[in-house]
Amino acid sequence: MYPLLDGGAGLPNPLQFLPPDGTKIVLVLFLSFLVGLEREEHKATSAEYSFGGVRTFPLIGLLGYATSLLSGTNLWFVAIGFCVTGGFMLLSYWRKLSWSNAGATSEITGLATFVVGALVQHDFYWIATTLAVLSLLLLELKDLLENLATKMAPDEIFTVAKFLLLTAVILPILPDQSFGPFALNPFRIWLVVVAVSGVSYGSYVLQRVTRLRGGIVLAAILGGAYSSTVMTVVLSRRAAQEHRPHLFSGAILMASGMMYLRIAALVAIFNAPLGARLAPVFLTLSGGALVGGWLWSRVPDDNTHDVERKFTPTNPLELRTALFFAALFVGMLVATRLAVQHLGSAGIYVLGAVMGLTDVDPYIMGMTQAAGSITPLGIAATGILVAAASNNIAKGFYALTIGDRKTGREALLALLLLALAGLTPLVVMGF
């Protein structure tokens, strides 16, 4: 009787007929063959010399496996095999330089394939597979990655480097404990700053990559994930020039729909119970605003000319921006604790309504830290809904003040309805 695959589906496991090392060799061949296949495709589309293909890379992977097997626990033999393989890679690169100023991607990939074989022999299957898959992705995404590099200014790359330095070096050494009468936790504070800035930076990168493509609707979606308030102001200013009220008021509503998705993601990361409580409401509000805004933007305007994207956001990883947000967040934590102590739940709601008029993120992230400890989940969820509704009302009046009259009126009405919908769960669901 054949041993069965997981689940007892009645199918024989073909790997049972192989010795233990045979299974490893099959995995090495499979992973290295995929890499060689990608390099073979590259070689077929390139007029220049290119190292390796569907035979060379599997042989390199097998060489890594064999040297690792022979060396046992002594890695000197593996190191020698790696150096010998590296010597051949160096000869290949030397020959490539005689053709043109080409890169060393294929040669480095060959060395990585050697390491994959060695990892498999030592039973590091997950690491070996991950290394091979990431190598494939980096090879296949060559054009996209080079495109991104050309669109990023040197000062932006330096900004990212500084932020990563603070994240990777400073964050791990911050004490993860509470200090003072307001129970401020330095590690948690900076972690929140990193998360909020990271979400905004993801939107920023997508906006840069898709610059001048996709029109106003795509700009509203990506910009809403960055900052719906900033996007509302930008779209309102453009609306005053373009006279496309349906297009721009619908786009403003879609940007606010993305705000709910952004909030839902951040709340879920830092307070799972609070996120679970708010997720159905936020996902419903987001879907309704995105679909409603898109349908409204499709209503014909008197002017039918195309409108190009022009907005380029500022880099959210600027250190001054991150430090300013950290200061706001600390202030919000202090204000929340004082409101709970002296004003009760009413103070939380008033604070949310006031903060919604400016920047809603510090208040919402403060609620994720307070909910379940100094504030019940229900009160924290209500405060977040009030803050989001207040923010939508404020954006509606921004649109009315900055944009042309018709766009402003339509955007204000749409955002007032969205704010009302956001407050409805307080009555219907008893938050």
Secondary structure, 3 states (H helix, E strand, C coil): CCCECCCCCCCECHHHHCCHHHHHHHHHHHHHHHHHHHHHHHHHHCCCCCCCCCCHHHHHHHHHHHHHHHHCCCCHHHHHHHHHHHHHHHHHHHHHHHHCCCCCHHHHHHHHHHHHHHHHHCCCHHHHHHHHHHHHHHHHCHHHHHHHHHHCCHHHHHHHHHHHHHHHHHHHHCCCCCECCCCECHHHHHHHHHHHHHHHHHHHHHHHHCCCCCHHHHHHHHHHHHHHHHHHHHHHHHHHHHCCHHHHHHHHHHHHHHHHHHHHHHHHHHCHHHHHHHHHHHHHHHHHHHHHHHHHHCCCCCCCCCCCCCCCCCCCCCHHHHHHHHHHHHHHHHHHHHHHHHCCHHHHHHHHHHHCCCCHHHHHHHHHHHECCCECHHHHHHHHHHHHHHHHHHHHHHHHHHCCHHHHHHHHHHHHHHHHHHHHHHHHCCC
